[in-house]
């Protein structure tokens, strides 16, 4: 049975105040090694200071527990992910293509749904709400380069592959796909269910 959920938009200050709750959702969805969580928390806190920051939190109305969250911000020079993608896209497709996608972009940094709330359309709803009404021309994100529910969700809302088999780190991690879409996103997705754990966008 679908649970009743409430969605709220968080200011940067509210986001910072609720970081422990949001990290609990991230941990439940992604199951990272516990020693990585302080670093992830620090990265997320830093993201709240980026221009155009927007964050959404989803709460279970019955228990009051956090159920999901997502956030993003305007991409600009000097941000690690933005600059890494620009260099790679320039090398593979040219400076004009890189500029077309990145010069006026909204970057979806994190999107996670707790296991108990997956399969209810929550992930798609967050993505569409996050990008709705944005002033930027494009949206960008990265996800595992595989035929996953998350990848199909993104394609269903208009994202296309910009880079594939891409490694952000020389650590032997599975490769990523960097995806982009023109805004506004499609409001109907052929993937009607929320995906499982969504891969975090690599960030430093």
Beta strands, then each sheet from edge to edge (+ up, - down):
strand 1: 5-10
strand 2: 54-60
strand 3: 66-74
strand 4: 105-113
strand 5: 138-144
strand 6: 160-166
strand 7: 176-182
sheet 1: 1+ 2- 3+ 4- 5- 7+ 6-
end
